[in-house]
Amino acid sequence: MAIYFDSADCAQMRKYASTGVFSGVTSNPTILARQGLCQQDIPELYRTLQEFGFDRLFFQTAGCTESDIEESARQILSLGDDVVVKIPATLEGLSVAAKVTNEGHEVLLTAVYDSTQAAIAGEIGVWGLAPYFCRMRDIGKDPELELKRMARTLSETKTRILAASLRKVEDVSAAFAAGADDVTISLSVAEMLVNNPLSIEALTTFERDGGRI
């Protein structure tokens, strides 16, 4: 089980890196853009995140054509052995994912919305797939049911389920309970995860009472 940051805000992630709670960072072009970054900034971002001691760093390919996706994937993979390349689960993306997986690289299929895509991921043998939990709910799907189906489909494979698009702490719990191996969460959800208000209230009470229970 692993919990990842879904962010490119290094200043904020630095505050939590020493907790040991977070195994790494996932990102995508939209997340980069929110920090005023683009694909060309990935190498520098990678070097900064490495300093935090994370186990895995995920960067997503750019482009829509097979050739553009492959070029982007190889640039990302050249950064280091702790990098997992994120590739969208499109026809063109699947072709690239199969190719680089066969070469021994770790691939996370992203933008996954349906349990049938787990069968594809397992067949290709990718490191993992990233179902969009809350976005599935937005379009009328039952995300917990879809994750349970994915988990059953992948039960005899090494492909992991890394749940994304989690908007609340409760979504994190639901994703794990439904069969996710890992999750990736925004900084706002991370803040709620490590600073449970009830735990803080209990500590305040302990301090006020001199440690008496």
HELIX and SHEET records of a PDB file:
HELIX    1   1 CYS A   10  ALA A   17  1                                   8    
HELIX    2   2 PRO A   29  ARG A   34  1                                   6    
HELIX    3   3 GLN A   39  ASP A   41  5                                   3    
HELIX    4   4 ILE A   42  GLN A   50  1                                   9    
HELIX    5   5 GLU A   66  LEU A   77  1                                  12    
HELIX    6   6 LEU A   91  ASN A  102  1                                  12    
HELIX    7   7 THR A  116  ILE A  124  1                                   9    
HELIX    8   8 PHE A  133  ASP A  138  1                                   6    
HELIX    9   9 PRO A  143  THR A  153  1                                  11    
HELIX   10  10 VAL A  169  ALA A  178  1                                  10    
HELIX   11  11 LEU A  187  VAL A  194  1                                   8    
HELIX   12  12 PRO A  197  ARG A  208  1                                  12    
SHEET    1   A 9 ALA A   2  ASP A   6  0                                        
SHEET    2   A 9 PHE A  22  THR A  26  1                                        
SHEET    3   A 9 ARG A  56  GLN A  60  1                                        
SHEET    4   A 9 VAL A  83  PRO A  88  1                                        
SHEET    5   A 9 VAL A 107  VAL A 112  1                                        
SHEET    6   A 9 GLY A 128  PRO A 131  1                                        
SHEET    7   A 9 ARG A 160  ALA A 163  1                                        
SHEET    8   A 9 ASP A 182  ILE A 185  1                                        
SHEET    9   A 9 ALA A   2  ASP A   6  1                                        
END                                                                             
